[in-house]
């Protein structure tokens, strides 16, 4: 258990701190936002009462640091009367409470990322925090044997089907009793989390300057709420920098509290006095491309970093940077901030009925590079998957080896890995795919046309209802394995040999591609041309209005890349 704060800005409900309580066995996290440190004791008593009734078990011990909010007489007396063991860290050793301390840092890093990605102001830090904890509790942990904290805590597998991207554009339905016939049926807002003590979404309505909770919310995850409503995402670098500094100084603040609570030196320091760094750090000579720089542009490549350094008169050394792309994972939490006082940010009384979710998050470590597969616990399975892919390409005669020439444009390639699961979320197959680095192809030289027709999903739904449900036609679905490898290339393309499968004695040779391997710009088109030629030979006719639809007497084919839906009478 640990307390973080004060935040550089108050939250929507006026909170300055948050209390984190982590169960050591399941690693389930509960966070509570506070306006004052004095609320810690009352919050803990409510938490203890709820948890013991929920689990039917007694709390054995509590581990905290030496902050005054945990060391006062009432708190200690309460724990001793219940027979709860008190474990405190030694002075100046916050690492002894490492689980809670580490969570504080990880959570603030997540909050910073979520605020910058969504464009929301720093005062939404509490909403982002609760959203982060929601997904954190539903992600497996390496110490829990692949199970999620929520599953260990409750005995039921959780789900993330209800989770949505933080900061997405949201439409909240307005009940008919609250509007007239000419008023809009929905209010537009920004998704900021999940409802308190009920199932639902929390949506910030900028025009009304309040958060509402509602059952009827339509969320558009393809659109950023701030960008859509205001046209421009603002960056709050200095405010978020203060959040980081507050976290870095947290141990120093604890030291102040510990010295003030020492019996040799009576405290003369108010418990709300904290050490704060008021001036930002000087501009660093290094740039971490995993984060946003203090500008409105993202650093996507080595050229972007070089230009940024020249613009800001910084030293540039390519060896200092790792340009491996990173993924931005937005997180959510089913709790949200709830303060005792009612103000303009209070929420409406609304309810939310959701599905009963049956699947858990399966967090299997998937390697990103060939080298990672060689040190993976599943090395043999990944090697088998790659060998299967190479064997398939050899059977299809995808390439032959030629000696490189000076005028050749040789593309690179890489392995892409994935794990397929069945309907019960059990591992079904380890999948490896060799992909060419087609982004280095030259338009007009290495490829010309790239268009490949696809059938619209609305047409599939319409024909399914009409032909299958109403007329009683038969239907089936076909998946073409390695579909792109059937397409023939009409332009010579050269590629490096795949990593891990370089032919001995021909290490300097390159692959001359005969088939449209995955990753090339024209691969989809070449596969479609090959498929169309085969279907024409079988007597099928291509629809003029929908080129992904083929007909032959009482048979209809719908083509979507390598998936084919068949309807027949």
C-alpha positions as CSV (number, residue, x, y, z in Angstrom):
1,X,0.0,0.0,0.0
2,X,1.4,3.4,-0.9
3,X,0.3,7.0,-1.4
4,X,1.2,9.2,-4.4
5,X,0.9,13.0,-4.6
6,X,0.3,15.8,-4.7
7,X,-0.4,16.0,-8.4
8,X,0.6,19.3,-10.1
9,X,-3.0,19.8,-11.0
10,X,-6.3,18.8,-9.3
11,X,-8.4,16.1,-11.0
12,X,-11.9,16.7,-12.3
13,X,-13.2,16.0,-8.8
14,X,-10.6,18.1,-7.0
15,X,-8.3,15.2,-6.0
16,X,-4.6,15.7,-5.4
17,X,-3.5,12.2,-4.3
18,X,-4.1,8.6,-5.1
19,X,-3.8,5.6,-2.8
20,X,-2.8,2.3,-4.3
21,X,-3.5,-1.0,-2.6
22,X,-2.1,-4.2,-4.2
23,X,-2.9,-7.8,-3.1
24,X,0.5,-9.5,-3.0
25,X,-0.9,-12.9,-4.0
26,X,-3.1,-12.1,-7.0
27,X,-1.5,-8.7,-7.8
28,X,-4.9,-7.2,-8.1
29,X,-4.7,-3.4,-7.8
30,X,-7.2,-0.9,-6.3
31,X,-6.7,2.8,-6.5
32,X,-8.5,5.6,-4.7
33,X,-8.2,9.3,-5.5
34,X,-8.1,11.6,-2.5
35,X,-8.4,15.3,-1.8
36,X,-6.3,15.1,1.4
37,X,-4.0,12.6,3.1
38,X,-6.4,12.6,6.0
39,X,-8.7,10.4,3.9
40,X,-6.3,7.5,3.8
41,X,-7.5,5.9,7.1
42,X,-11.2,6.1,6.3
43,X,-10.6,4.8,2.7
44,X,-8.7,1.8,4.1
45,X,-11.4,0.9,6.6
46,X,-14.0,0.9,3.9
47,X,-11.7,-1.1,1.6
48,X,-11.0,-3.7,4.3
49,X,-14.7,-4.1,5.2
50,X,-15.6,-4.6,1.5
51,X,-12.8,-7.0,0.7
52,X,-13.2,-9.3,3.7
53,X,-17.0,-9.6,3.0
54,X,-16.3,-10.2,-0.7
55,X,-13.7,-12.9,-0.3
56,X,-14.8,-14.3,3.1
57,X,-11.2,-14.1,4.3
58,X,-9.3,-12.1,6.9
59,X,-6.4,-9.7,6.1
60,X,-3.1,-11.0,7.6
61,X,-0.6,-8.1,7.1
62,X,-0.2,-4.7,5.6
63,X,3.1,-3.4,4.2
64,X,3.6,0.4,4.0
65,X,6.3,3.0,4.1
66,X,6.8,5.4,7.0
67,X,4.6,8.2,5.7
68,X,2.6,10.0,8.5
69,X,-0.7,9.0,6.9
70,X,0.2,5.3,7.8
71,X,2.0,5.9,11.1
72,X,-0.5,7.8,13.1
73,X,-1.9,6.3,16.3
74,X,-5.5,5.6,15.1
75,X,-4.3,3.6,12.1
76,X,-1.9,1.5,14.2
77,X,-4.5,0.9,16.9
78,X,-7.1,-0.2,14.3
79,X,-4.8,-2.8,12.8
80,X,-3.6,-4.2,16.1
81,X,-7.2,-4.6,17.4
82,X,-8.0,-6.7,14.3
83,X,-4.8,-8.7,14.7
84,X,-3.3,-7.5,11.4
85,X,0.5,-7.5,11.2
86,X,2.1,-4.2,10.4
87,X,5.1,-4.3,8.1
88,X,7.0,-1.0,7.6
89,X,10.0,-0.3,5.4
90,X,13.3,0.9,6.9
91,X,14.1,4.6,6.6
92,X,15.4,5.7,3.1
93,X,14.6,2.3,1.6
94,X,11.5,2.6,-0.6
95,X,12.6,-0.5,-2.5
96,X,11.4,-2.6,0.4
97,X,7.9,-1.6,-0.6
98,X,8.8,-2.2,-4.2
99,X,5.5,-3.6,-5.6
100,X,3.6,-0.5,-4.7
101,X,6.4,1.9,-5.5
102,X,6.9,0.3,-8.9
103,X,3.2,0.5,-9.6
104,X,3.2,4.2,-8.9
105,X,5.9,4.8,-11.5
106,X,4.4,2.5,-14.1
107,X,0.9,4.1,-13.6
108,X,2.2,7.6,-14.0
109,X,4.0,6.7,-17.2
110,X,0.8,5.2,-18.5
111,X,-1.2,8.3,-17.5
112,X,1.3,10.5,-19.3
113,X,1.1,8.4,-22.5
114,X,-2.7,8.3,-22.4
115,X,-3.1,12.0,-21.9
116,X,-0.7,12.8,-24.7
117,X,-2.3,10.3,-27.1
118,X,-5.8,11.5,-26.4
119,X,-5.0,15.2,-26.2
120,X,-6.9,15.6,-22.9
121,X,-5.8,18.1,-20.3
122,X,-3.7,17.0,-17.2
123,X,-6.8,17.4,-15.0
124,X,-8.0,14.1,-16.5
125,X,-5.1,12.3,-14.8
126,X,-7.5,10.5,-12.4
127,X,-9.7,9.2,-15.2
128,X,-6.7,8.0,-17.1
129,X,-5.3,6.3,-13.9
130,X,-8.5,4.4,-13.3
131,X,-8.7,3.4,-16.9
132,X,-5.1,2.1,-16.8
133,X,-5.8,-0.1,-13.7
134,X,-8.9,-1.6,-15.3
135,X,-6.8,-3.2,-18.0
136,X,-3.8,-3.9,-15.7
137,X,-6.1,-6.1,-13.6
138,X,-7.2,-8.0,-16.7
139,X,-3.7,-8.7,-18.0
140,X,-1.8,-11.9,-17.1
141,X,1.3,-11.5,-14.8
142,X,4.4,-13.6,-15.1
143,X,4.2,-14.5,-11.4
144,X,0.6,-15.7,-11.7
145,X,1.2,-18.5,-14.2
146,X,-0.6,-16.8,-17.0
147,X,-3.7,-16.0,-15.0
148,X,-5.0,-12.5,-14.6
149,X,-5.3,-10.8,-11.2
150,X,-9.0,-10.6,-11.6
151,X,-9.3,-14.3,-12.3
152,X,-7.3,-15.2,-9.2
153,X,-9.2,-12.7,-7.1
154,X,-12.7,-13.6,-8.2
155,X,-12.3,-17.1,-9.6
156,X,-13.8,-16.0,-12.9
157,X,-12.1,-15.3,-16.2
158,X,-12.3,-11.6,-17.1
159,X,-12.8,-10.1,-20.5
160,X,-11.9,-6.9,-22.4
161,X,-14.7,-7.0,-24.9
162,X,-16.2,-4.0,-23.3
163,X,-12.9,-2.0,-23.3
164,X,-12.6,1.0,-25.6
165,X,-9.8,3.4,-26.5
166,X,-9.3,6.1,-24.0
167,X,-10.1,9.5,-25.5
168,X,-12.3,8.2,-28.3
169,X,-15.2,10.1,-29.7
170,X,-18.4,9.1,-27.9
171,X,-22.1,9.7,-28.5
172,X,-24.4,9.6,-25.4
173,X,-28.0,8.8,-26.0
174,X,-30.4,11.3,-24.5
175,X,-33.6,9.7,-23.2
176,X,-36.8,10.8,-24.8
177,X,-38.1,12.2,-21.5
178,X,-35.2,14.6,-21.4
179,X,-35.6,16.1,-24.9
180,X,-38.3,17.3,-27.2
181,X,-38.9,16.2,-30.7
182,X,-36.6,18.7,-32.3
183,X,-33.6,18.2,-30.1
184,X,-30.8,15.8,-31.0
185,X,-31.0,12.2,-29.8
186,X,-27.4,12.1,-28.6
187,X,-24.7,14.3,-27.1
188,X,-21.2,14.2,-28.3
189,X,-18.3,13.8,-25.9
190,X,-15.0,12.1,-25.1
191,X,-14.7,8.7,-23.5
192,X,-12.8,9.0,-20.2
193,X,-13.4,5.6,-18.5
194,X,-16.0,3.4,-16.9
195,X,-18.8,4.0,-14.5
196,X,-18.6,3.9,-10.7
197,X,-20.5,1.2,-8.9
198,X,-22.4,0.3,-12.0
199,X,-21.6,-1.1,-15.5
200,X,-21.3,1.8,-17.9
201,X,-19.0,4.2,-19.7
202,X,-18.0,7.6,-18.4
203,X,-18.1,10.4,-21.1
204,X,-16.8,13.9,-20.8
205,X,-19.2,16.4,-22.4
206,X,-17.2,19.5,-23.2
207,X,-20.2,21.8,-23.9
208,X,-21.7,21.0,-20.5
209,X,-18.3,20.7,-18.7
210,X,-19.3,17.5,-16.9
211,X,-18.9,13.8,-16.9
212,X,-21.9,11.5,-17.4
213,X,-22.4,7.8,-17.1
214,X,-24.8,6.1,-19.4
215,X,-25.9,2.7,-20.7
216,X,-26.5,4.0,-24.2
217,X,-23.1,5.1,-25.5
218,X,-21.8,4.7,-29.1
219,X,-18.1,4.9,-29.3
220,X,-16.1,5.6,-32.5
221,X,-12.6,4.3,-31.8
222,X,-11.4,5.5,-35.2
223,X,-11.7,9.1,-34.2
224,X,-9.9,11.0,-31.4
225,X,-12.4,13.0,-29.4
226,X,-10.2,16.1,-28.9
227,X,-9.2,16.2,-32.6
228,X,-12.7,15.9,-33.8
229,X,-14.2,18.4,-31.4
230,X,-11.4,21.0,-31.3
231,X,-9.5,20.2,-34.5
232,X,-6.1,20.1,-32.8
233,X,-4.5,18.0,-30.1
234,X,-2.6,20.1,-27.6
235,X,0.5,18.8,-25.8
236,X,1.0,19.5,-22.1
237,X,4.7,18.7,-21.9
238,X,5.5,20.8,-18.9
239,X,2.5,19.7,-16.8
240,X,3.2,16.1,-17.5
241,X,6.9,16.7,-16.8
242,X,5.8,17.9,-13.4
243,X,4.0,14.6,-12.9
244,X,7.2,12.8,-13.5
245,X,9.2,15.0,-11.2
246,X,6.6,14.5,-8.5
247,X,7.1,10.8,-8.8
248,X,10.9,11.1,-8.8
249,X,10.7,13.2,-5.7
250,X,8.3,10.9,-4.0
251,X,11.0,9.0,-2.1
252,X,12.5,12.3,-1.0
253,X,9.1,13.4,0.3
254,X,8.8,10.2,2.2
255,X,12.2,10.8,3.7
256,X,10.9,14.2,5.0
257,X,7.9,12.4,6.6
258,X,10.1,9.7,8.0
259,X,12.4,12.2,9.7
260,X,9.5,14.0,11.1
261,X,8.0,10.8,12.5
262,X,11.3,9.7,14.1
263,X,11.0,9.6,17.9
264,X,14.4,11.4,18.4
265,X,13.2,14.5,16.5
266,X,9.6,15.7,17.0
267,X,7.9,16.8,13.8
268,X,7.7,20.4,12.9
269,X,7.0,19.8,9.3
270,X,3.4,19.9,8.1
271,X,2.4,16.6,6.4
272,X,1.3,18.4,3.3
273,X,4.8,19.9,2.8
274,X,6.5,18.3,-0.2
275,X,9.7,18.9,-2.1
276,X,8.8,20.2,-5.6
277,X,11.1,21.0,-8.5
278,X,9.8,24.2,-9.9
279,X,12.0,24.7,-12.9
280,X,12.1,22.2,-15.8
281,X,15.3,20.4,-16.6
282,X,17.7,21.7,-19.2
283,X,17.3,20.4,-22.7
284,X,18.9,17.0,-23.0
285,X,21.5,16.3,-25.6
286,X,19.9,12.9,-26.1
287,X,16.5,12.1,-27.5
288,X,14.5,9.0,-26.7
289,X,12.5,8.3,-29.8
290,X,10.1,6.1,-27.8
291,X,8.5,9.2,-26.4
292,X,7.3,12.5,-27.8
293,X,9.8,15.3,-27.9
294,X,8.8,18.7,-26.6
295,X,7.4,19.6,-30.0
296,X,4.2,18.7,-31.9
297,X,6.0,16.3,-34.3
298,X,6.7,12.6,-33.9
299,X,10.1,11.2,-34.6
300,X,9.5,8.3,-36.9
301,X,12.8,7.7,-38.6
302,X,16.5,8.5,-38.3
303,X,16.0,11.5,-40.8
304,X,13.3,12.9,-38.5
305,X,15.6,12.8,-35.5
306,X,18.5,14.3,-37.5
307,X,16.2,17.2,-38.6
308,X,14.9,17.7,-35.1
309,X,18.5,17.8,-33.7
310,X,19.6,20.4,-36.4
311,X,16.5,22.5,-35.7
312,X,17.0,22.5,-31.9
313,X,20.9,22.7,-32.1
314,X,21.4,19.3,-30.5
315,X,24.2,16.9,-31.0
316,X,23.3,14.0,-33.3
317,X,24.8,10.5,-33.0
318,X,22.8,7.7,-34.8
319,X,24.3,5.1,-32.4
320,X,22.4,6.7,-29.5
321,X,19.0,5.8,-30.9
322,X,16.9,2.7,-31.2
323,X,14.5,3.2,-34.0
324,X,12.5,0.0,-33.3
325,X,8.8,1.0,-33.6
326,X,6.8,0.8,-30.4
327,X,3.1,0.1,-29.9
328,X,0.8,2.4,-28.0
329,X,-1.5,0.4,-25.7
330,X,-4.3,2.3,-24.2
331,X,-5.7,0.9,-21.0
332,X,-8.9,1.1,-19.1
333,X,-10.3,0.7,-15.6
334,X,-13.8,-0.1,-14.4
335,X,-13.5,2.1,-11.4
336,X,-13.4,5.9,-11.7
337,X,-12.9,8.9,-9.6
338,X,-15.7,9.5,-7.1
339,X,-15.6,12.3,-4.5
340,X,-18.0,12.9,-1.7
341,X,-18.9,16.4,-2.7
342,X,-21.2,17.1,-5.6
343,X,-20.1,19.8,-8.1
344,X,-20.4,20.6,-11.8
345,X,-18.5,17.5,-12.7
346,X,-20.9,15.2,-11.0
347,X,-22.4,12.4,-13.0
348,X,-25.9,11.6,-14.1
349,X,-27.8,8.7,-12.6
350,X,-27.6,6.1,-15.4
351,X,-27.3,2.4,-15.7
352,X,-25.4,0.1,-17.9
353,X,-26.2,-3.5,-18.8
354,X,-23.3,-5.3,-20.4
355,X,-22.6,-8.8,-21.6
356,X,-21.3,-11.5,-19.2
357,X,-17.8,-11.9,-20.6
358,X,-16.3,-15.4,-20.8
359,X,-12.8,-14.9,-22.2
360,X,-9.6,-13.8,-20.5
361,X,-6.7,-11.9,-22.0
362,X,-4.1,-14.3,-23.2
363,X,-0.8,-12.5,-22.9
364,X,1.7,-14.9,-24.6
365,X,5.1,-13.4,-25.4
366,X,5.3,-13.2,-29.2
367,X,8.8,-12.5,-30.5
368,X,9.3,-9.6,-32.8
369,X,12.6,-10.7,-34.4
370,X,14.3,-13.9,-35.4
371,X,16.8,-13.4,-32.7
372,X,14.1,-13.3,-30.1
373,X,12.8,-16.7,-31.3
374,X,16.2,-18.3,-30.7
375,X,16.1,-17.3,-27.0
376,X,12.4,-18.0,-26.6
377,X,11.1,-20.9,-24.4
378,X,9.1,-21.9,-27.5
379,X,12.1,-21.9,-29.8
380,X,11.4,-25.3,-31.2
381,X,7.8,-24.4,-32.1
382,X,8.9,-21.1,-33.8
383,X,11.6,-23.0,-35.7
384,X,9.0,-25.5,-36.8
385,X,6.7,-22.8,-37.9
386,X,9.4,-21.0,-39.9
387,X,10.5,-24.3,-41.5
388,X,6.9,-24.9,-42.6
389,X,6.7,-21.5,-44.2
390,X,10.0,-22.1,-46.1
391,X,8.8,-25.5,-47.2
392,X,5.6,-24.0,-48.6
393,X,7.6,-21.4,-50.5
394,X,9.9,-24.1,-51.9
395,X,6.9,-26.1,-53.1
396,X,5.4,-23.1,-54.7
397,X,8.8,-22.2,-56.3
398,X,8.6,-18.7,-55.0
399,X,12.2,-17.8,-55.8
400,X,15.6,-19.1,-57.0
401,X,19.0,-17.9,-56.0
402,X,21.0,-15.7,-58.3
403,X,24.3,-13.8,-58.0
404,X,23.7,-10.2,-57.2
405,X,24.7,-7.4,-59.6
406,X,25.6,-3.8,-59.0
407,X,22.5,-2.5,-60.7
408,X,20.1,-4.7,-58.7
409,X,17.7,-3.2,-56.2
410,X,17.6,-5.8,-53.4
411,X,14.8,-5.6,-50.9
412,X,15.2,-6.8,-47.3
413,X,12.8,-9.2,-45.6
414,X,11.8,-10.1,-42.0
415,X,9.9,-12.7,-40.1
416,X,6.5,-11.9,-38.6
417,X,5.2,-14.1,-35.8
418,X,1.8,-14.8,-34.3
419,X,-0.1,-17.3,-32.2
420,X,-3.5,-18.5,-33.2
421,X,-6.1,-19.5,-30.6
422,X,-9.2,-21.6,-30.8
423,X,-12.7,-20.5,-29.5
424,X,-11.7,-21.4,-25.9
425,X,-8.5,-19.3,-26.1
426,X,-6.2,-22.3,-26.2
427,X,-3.1,-22.2,-28.3
428,X,-3.9,-23.6,-31.7
429,X,-0.9,-22.9,-33.9
430,X,2.4,-21.0,-34.0
431,X,2.4,-19.0,-37.1
432,X,5.5,-17.5,-38.9
433,X,5.3,-15.5,-42.1
434,X,8.1,-14.2,-44.3
435,X,7.4,-10.6,-45.4
436,X,9.3,-8.5,-47.9
437,X,10.1,-4.9,-47.0
438,X,7.9,-3.6,-49.8
439,X,8.1,0.0,-48.5
440,X,11.4,0.2,-50.3
441,X,9.9,-0.5,-53.7
442,X,10.1,2.2,-56.3
443,X,6.8,3.2,-57.9
444,X,6.9,2.8,-61.7
445,X,10.0,0.6,-61.5
446,X,9.3,-2.2,-59.0
447,X,5.5,-2.0,-59.3
448,X,2.8,-0.2,-61.3
449,X,-0.8,-1.1,-60.6
450,X,-1.7,-2.3,-57.1
451,X,-5.5,-2.3,-57.1
452,X,-7.3,-5.5,-56.2
453,X,-11.1,-5.7,-55.9
454,X,-12.7,-6.7,-52.6
455,X,-16.3,-7.5,-51.9
456,X,-18.1,-5.2,-49.5
457,X,-19.2,-6.8,-46.2
458,X,-22.7,-5.3,-46.6
459,X,-23.1,-7.4,-49.8
460,X,-22.0,-10.5,-47.9
461,X,-24.6,-9.8,-45.2
462,X,-27.3,-9.1,-47.7
463,X,-26.8,-12.2,-49.8
464,X,-26.5,-14.4,-46.7
465,X,-29.9,-13.2,-45.4
466,X,-31.5,-13.4,-48.9
467,X,-30.0,-16.7,-50.1
468,X,-29.4,-18.7,-47.0
469,X,-32.0,-17.5,-44.5
470,X,-34.9,-16.8,-46.9
471,X,-34.3,-19.1,-49.9
472,X,-32.5,-21.9,-48.1
473,X,-29.3,-22.0,-50.2
474,X,-26.2,-23.9,-49.0
475,X,-23.1,-21.9,-48.1
476,X,-19.5,-22.5,-47.0
477,X,-16.3,-20.5,-46.5
478,X,-13.0,-21.2,-48.0
479,X,-9.6,-20.0,-46.8
480,X,-6.7,-20.2,-49.3
481,X,-3.5,-21.1,-47.5
482,X,-0.6,-18.9,-48.7
483,X,-2.8,-17.2,-51.3
484,X,-0.3,-14.5,-52.3
485,X,2.2,-17.1,-53.2
486,X,0.1,-18.2,-56.2
487,X,0.4,-14.8,-57.8
488,X,3.0,-14.5,-60.6
489,X,5.2,-11.4,-60.8
490,X,5.6,-9.6,-64.1
491,X,8.5,-7.4,-62.9
492,X,11.8,-8.8,-61.7
493,X,12.2,-8.3,-57.9
494,X,15.2,-9.3,-55.8
495,X,15.2,-10.0,-52.1
496,X,17.7,-11.0,-49.4
497,X,17.7,-14.6,-48.2
498,X,15.5,-15.1,-45.1
499,X,17.3,-14.9,-41.8
500,X,18.0,-18.3,-40.4
501,X,17.6,-20.0,-43.7
502,X,20.6,-18.7,-45.7
503,X,21.9,-21.4,-48.0
504,X,25.4,-22.5,-47.1
505,X,28.0,-21.7,-49.8
506,X,25.6,-19.2,-51.3
507,X,25.6,-16.6,-48.5
508,X,26.1,-13.7,-50.9
509,X,23.4,-14.8,-53.3
510,X,20.0,-13.1,-53.4
511,X,16.5,-14.4,-54.1
512,X,14.9,-13.6,-57.5
513,X,11.2,-13.6,-56.8
514,X,8.8,-15.4,-59.2
515,X,5.7,-15.2,-56.9
516,X,4.1,-12.3,-55.1
517,X,5.4,-12.8,-51.6
518,X,3.7,-11.0,-48.7
519,X,4.7,-7.4,-48.2
520,X,5.0,-6.4,-51.9
521,X,2.8,-3.6,-53.1
522,X,1.4,-5.6,-56.0
523,X,0.9,-8.9,-54.2
524,X,-2.8,-8.5,-53.6
525,X,-3.4,-7.6,-57.3
526,X,-1.3,-10.5,-58.6
527,X,-3.1,-13.0,-56.5
528,X,-6.5,-11.6,-57.6
529,X,-5.5,-11.8,-61.3
530,X,-4.4,-15.4,-60.8
531,X,-7.7,-16.3,-59.0
532,X,-9.8,-14.5,-61.6
533,X,-8.1,-16.4,-64.4
534,X,-8.8,-19.8,-62.7
535,X,-12.4,-18.8,-62.1
536,X,-12.9,-17.7,-65.7
537,X,-11.6,-21.1,-66.8
538,X,-14.2,-22.8,-64.7
539,X,-17.0,-20.8,-66.3
540,X,-17.5,-18.1,-63.7
541,X,-18.4,-14.5,-64.7
542,X,-17.2,-11.4,-62.8
543,X,-19.9,-8.9,-61.9
544,X,-19.3,-5.5,-63.4
545,X,-20.6,-3.5,-60.5
546,X,-18.8,-5.6,-57.8
547,X,-15.6,-7.1,-59.1
548,X,-15.3,-9.3,-56.0
549,X,-18.5,-11.2,-56.9
550,X,-18.4,-14.2,-59.4
551,X,-21.5,-16.1,-60.6
552,X,-22.1,-19.3,-62.5
553,X,-25.7,-20.6,-63.0
554,X,-26.8,-21.4,-59.4
555,X,-23.5,-20.7,-57.7
556,X,-22.1,-17.4,-56.3
557,X,-18.6,-16.7,-55.0
558,X,-17.7,-13.6,-52.9
559,X,-13.9,-12.9,-52.7
560,X,-12.3,-11.0,-49.9
561,X,-8.5,-11.3,-50.4
562,X,-7.8,-15.0,-49.5
563,X,-11.3,-15.7,-48.1
564,X,-14.1,-17.0,-50.4
565,X,-17.7,-17.3,-49.4
566,X,-19.7,-19.8,-51.6
567,X,-23.5,-19.8,-52.0
568,X,-25.1,-22.6,-54.0
569,X,-28.6,-23.8,-54.7
